[in-house]
């Protein structure tokens, strides 16, 4: 029996991005479960969440500094 090939970093990023939207086809989800490394998914998920929060903070700071929020 062939061992399933592990997913690349790009495939892991794609799966995490889709999970942020909460939209995923069942077949794609089952394929992800079979191929993705859980430790890599957790790491990429944490990094993506940090980037998301930092982008939101920078956006809020920019809007407040521009005077649009007053």
C-alpha positions as CSV (number, residue, x, y, z in Angstrom):
1,X,0.0,0.0,0.0
2,X,1.3,3.4,-0.9
3,X,2.0,5.9,1.8
4,X,0.1,9.2,1.1
5,X,2.4,12.1,0.1
6,X,2.4,14.8,2.7
7,X,1.0,18.2,1.6
8,X,3.3,21.1,0.7
9,X,3.5,24.3,2.6
10,X,1.4,26.0,-0.1
11,X,-1.3,23.4,0.2
12,X,-1.3,23.8,4.0
13,X,-1.6,27.6,3.6
14,X,-4.5,27.1,1.2
15,X,-6.3,24.8,3.7
16,X,-5.8,27.2,6.5
17,X,-7.0,30.2,4.5
18,X,-10.2,28.3,3.5
19,X,-10.7,27.4,7.2
20,X,-10.6,31.1,8.1
21,X,-13.6,31.5,5.8
22,X,-15.3,28.4,7.1
23,X,-16.1,27.2,3.6
24,X,-14.8,23.8,2.5
25,X,-16.1,21.0,0.3
26,X,-16.4,17.7,2.1
27,X,-14.1,15.9,-0.4
28,X,-11.5,18.6,0.0
29,X,-11.7,18.4,3.8
30,X,-11.3,14.6,3.7
31,X,-8.3,15.0,1.4
32,X,-6.8,17.6,3.8
33,X,-7.3,15.3,6.8
34,X,-5.5,12.5,5.0
35,X,-2.5,14.6,3.7
36,X,-1.9,17.5,6.1
37,X,0.6,17.4,8.9
38,X,-1.3,18.6,12.1
39,X,1.7,20.3,13.6
40,X,2.3,22.3,10.4
41,X,-1.4,23.2,10.3
42,X,-1.3,24.5,13.9
43,X,1.8,26.5,13.2
44,X,0.5,28.0,10.0
45,X,-2.8,28.8,11.6
46,X,-1.2,30.6,14.5
47,X,1.0,32.6,12.1
48,X,-1.9,33.5,9.9
49,X,-4.0,34.6,12.9
50,X,-1.1,36.8,14.1
51,X,-0.7,38.4,10.6
52,X,-4.5,38.9,10.5
53,X,-4.5,40.7,13.9
54,X,-1.5,42.8,13.0
55,X,-3.1,43.9,9.7
56,X,-6.3,44.9,11.6
57,X,-4.2,46.9,14.2
58,X,-2.3,48.7,11.4
59,X,-5.6,49.4,9.6
60,X,-7.2,50.9,12.8
61,X,-4.1,53.0,13.5
62,X,-4.1,54.3,10.0
63,X,-7.8,55.2,10.1
64,X,-7.4,56.9,13.5
65,X,-4.3,58.8,12.4
66,X,-6.0,60.0,9.2
67,X,-8.8,61.7,11.1
68,X,-11.6,59.8,9.3
69,X,-12.7,58.2,12.6
70,X,-13.4,61.5,14.4
